[in-house]
Amino acid sequence: MDTSKLWLLLPFGLILLMVFHKDTDKPTEPSAGKEAYYLKFNKDEIFKGVLATEGHFRNVKETGIDREGFLNCAVKHLADVEGHLDEAISHSLIAESEEQSKQYRDLRNDVRWFRHELQAGNVTPEEGIKQVRKIRRAFESFNPEFDISKCESCTVKVEITGLGD
């Protein structure tokens, strides 16, 4: 056999390799389904946005320019969290369950309410940190991989009850 023309078989070999090579589905890879992949992204962004908002409330002053800057930035982070929750509602409906989707919808509604109250000037820094921690704990309650409530280095202990109290 003339081996000089074996390179002509290379495309067929690559096609066969792609057809018979199957990766295991992992939630962090698009092969597991784009909904699971994007939901994982949304969860990460929700978590980071809530923590950033909490950080702003910890640093806000009662009066002055710093107060406005921190509160405006808290509104920005809450709007971003709300957007990722909007996406998580539909992604979780396909990737997880209807109940999980409902939990994201309820949390999105709580974030939207809180953001509107903050924009209306109805939230003090002390109330703000309590509310954002309620939101974080609600998210952690159905996303235990993000639960940071047992952190020993966080010394601020705040009793959390339902939103809108």
BALOZA-472132 format. One record per residue (C-alpha): x, z, y. Coordinates in Angstrom, 1 decimal, always signed. Layout:
BEGIN
{atom {X Z Y}}
...
// end
This chain:
BEGIN
{atom {+0.0 +0.0 +0.0}}
{atom {+1.2 -0.8 +3.5}}
{atom {+1.5 +2.5 +5.3}}
{atom {+2.1 +0.9 +8.7}}
{atom {-1.7 +0.6 +9.2}}
{atom {-2.6 +4.2 +8.3}}
{atom {-3.0 +5.0 +12.0}}
{atom {-6.2 +3.0 +11.9}}
{atom {-7.7 +5.7 +9.7}}
{atom {-7.0 +8.4 +12.2}}
{atom {-10.3 +8.1 +14.1}}
{atom {-12.2 +8.4 +10.8}}
{atom {-10.2 +11.5 +9.9}}
{atom {-11.0 +13.1 +13.2}}
{atom {-14.7 +12.4 +12.8}}
{atom {-14.7 +13.9 +9.3}}
{atom {-12.8 +16.9 +10.6}}
{atom {-15.3 +17.5 +13.3}}
{atom {-18.3 +17.1 +11.0}}
{atom {-17.0 +19.5 +8.3}}
{atom {-15.3 +22.0 +10.6}}
{atom {-17.9 +24.6 +11.7}}
{atom {-17.0 +27.7 +13.7}}
{atom {-18.9 +30.9 +13.1}}
{atom {-21.4 +31.4 +15.9}}
{atom {-20.3 +34.0 +18.4}}
{atom {-22.3 +35.1 +21.4}}
{atom {-19.4 +34.5 +23.7}}
{atom {-19.1 +30.8 +22.8}}
{atom {-21.5 +28.0 +23.7}}
{atom {-21.7 +27.1 +20.0}}
{atom {-23.9 +30.2 +19.5}}
{atom {-26.5 +28.7 +21.8}}
{atom {-26.3 +28.3 +25.5}}
{atom {-29.0 +30.9 +26.0}}
{atom {-26.9 +33.7 +24.3}}
{atom {-23.8 +32.5 +26.1}}
{atom {-25.5 +32.6 +29.6}}
{atom {-27.3 +35.8 +28.9}}
{atom {-23.9 +37.5 +28.2}}
{atom {-22.7 +36.1 +31.5}}
{atom {-25.8 +37.4 +33.3}}
{atom {-25.4 +40.9 +31.7}}
{atom {-21.7 +41.1 +32.9}}
{atom {-22.7 +40.0 +36.4}}
{atom {-25.7 +42.5 +36.6}}
{atom {-23.4 +45.3 +35.5}}
{atom {-20.6 +44.4 +38.0}}
{atom {-23.2 +43.9 +40.9}}
{atom {-24.8 +47.3 +40.2}}
{atom {-21.4 +49.0 +40.2}}
{atom {-20.4 +47.3 +43.4}}
{atom {-23.7 +48.4 +45.0}}
{atom {-23.1 +52.0 +43.9}}
{atom {-19.6 +51.9 +45.3}}
{atom {-20.9 +50.8 +48.7}}
{atom {-23.4 +53.7 +48.7}}
{atom {-20.7 +56.2 +47.8}}
{atom {-18.6 +55.0 +50.8}}
{atom {-21.3 +54.5 +53.4}}
{atom {-21.3 +56.7 +56.5}}
{atom {-24.4 +58.1 +58.1}}
{atom {-23.9 +56.3 +61.4}}
{atom {-21.8 +53.6 +63.1}}
{atom {-20.6 +50.1 +62.2}}
{atom {-19.3 +51.2 +58.8}}
{atom {-22.9 +52.1 +57.8}}
{atom {-24.3 +48.7 +58.7}}
{atom {-21.4 +46.9 +56.9}}
{atom {-21.8 +48.9 +53.7}}
{atom {-25.6 +48.6 +53.7}}
{atom {-25.5 +44.8 +54.4}}
{atom {-23.1 +44.4 +51.6}}
{atom {-25.3 +46.5 +49.3}}
{atom {-28.2 +44.1 +50.1}}
{atom {-25.9 +41.2 +49.2}}
{atom {-25.0 +42.7 +45.8}}
{atom {-28.6 +43.6 +45.1}}
{atom {-29.7 +40.0 +45.8}}
{atom {-27.0 +38.8 +43.4}}
{atom {-28.1 +41.2 +40.7}}
{atom {-31.7 +40.1 +41.2}}
{atom {-30.8 +36.5 +40.7}}
{atom {-28.9 +37.3 +37.5}}
{atom {-31.9 +39.3 +36.3}}
{atom {-34.1 +36.2 +37.1}}
{atom {-32.0 +34.2 +34.8}}
{atom {-31.7 +36.9 +32.1}}
{atom {-35.5 +37.0 +31.8}}
{atom {-35.6 +33.4 +30.5}}
{atom {-32.3 +33.5 +28.6}}
{atom {-33.3 +36.8 +26.7}}
{atom {-36.7 +35.4 +25.8}}
{atom {-34.9 +32.7 +23.8}}
{atom {-31.7 +34.6 +22.7}}
{atom {-33.2 +38.0 +22.1}}
{atom {-36.9 +38.9 +22.2}}
{atom {-40.0 +39.0 +24.3}}
{atom {-39.6 +42.8 +24.7}}
{atom {-36.1 +42.4 +26.0}}
{atom {-37.2 +39.7 +28.4}}
{atom {-39.9 +42.1 +29.7}}
{atom {-37.3 +44.8 +30.3}}
{atom {-35.3 +42.4 +32.4}}
{atom {-38.4 +41.4 +34.3}}
{atom {-39.3 +45.1 +35.0}}
{atom {-35.7 +45.8 +36.1}}
{atom {-35.7 +42.7 +38.4}}
{atom {-38.9 +44.0 +40.0}}
{atom {-37.3 +47.4 +40.6}}
{atom {-34.2 +45.8 +42.1}}
{atom {-36.4 +43.6 +44.3}}
{atom {-38.4 +46.6 +45.5}}
{atom {-35.3 +48.5 +46.3}}
{atom {-33.6 +45.6 +48.1}}
{atom {-36.7 +45.2 +50.3}}
{atom {-36.8 +48.9 +51.1}}
{atom {-33.1 +48.8 +52.0}}
{atom {-33.6 +45.7 +54.2}}
{atom {-36.5 +47.4 +56.0}}
{atom {-34.3 +50.4 +56.8}}
{atom {-36.3 +52.8 +54.6}}
{atom {-33.3 +54.0 +52.5}}
{atom {-30.8 +56.7 +53.5}}
{atom {-27.3 +56.5 +51.9}}
{atom {-28.2 +59.6 +49.7}}
{atom {-31.5 +58.0 +48.6}}
{atom {-29.6 +54.7 +48.0}}
{atom {-27.1 +56.1 +45.6}}
{atom {-29.9 +57.8 +43.6}}
{atom {-31.9 +54.6 +43.4}}
{atom {-29.0 +52.4 +42.4}}
{atom {-28.0 +54.9 +39.7}}
{atom {-31.6 +54.7 +38.4}}
{atom {-31.2 +51.0 +38.2}}
{atom {-27.9 +51.2 +36.5}}
{atom {-29.2 +53.7 +33.9}}
{atom {-32.3 +51.5 +33.3}}
{atom {-30.0 +48.5 +32.6}}
{atom {-27.8 +50.7 +30.3}}
{atom {-30.8 +51.9 +28.4}}
{atom {-31.4 +48.5 +26.8}}
{atom {-27.8 +47.3 +27.1}}
{atom {-25.9 +50.2 +25.5}}
{atom {-22.6 +48.2 +25.5}}
{atom {-22.6 +48.8 +29.3}}
{atom {-23.4 +52.5 +29.2}}
{atom {-20.9 +54.4 +31.3}}
{atom {-23.0 +57.5 +31.7}}
{atom {-20.6 +59.6 +29.6}}
{atom {-17.6 +59.0 +31.8}}
{atom {-15.7 +62.3 +32.1}}
{atom {-13.9 +61.3 +35.3}}
{atom {-17.1 +60.7 +37.3}}
{atom {-17.9 +64.1 +38.8}}
{atom {-21.1 +63.3 +40.6}}
{atom {-24.1 +64.4 +38.5}}
{atom {-27.4 +63.3 +39.8}}
{atom {-30.7 +63.8 +37.9}}
{atom {-32.4 +60.4 +37.5}}
{atom {-36.1 +59.9 +37.3}}
{atom {-38.4 +56.9 +37.6}}
{atom {-38.0 +54.4 +40.5}}
{atom {-40.1 +54.7 +43.5}}
{atom {-40.3 +58.5 +43.3}}
// end
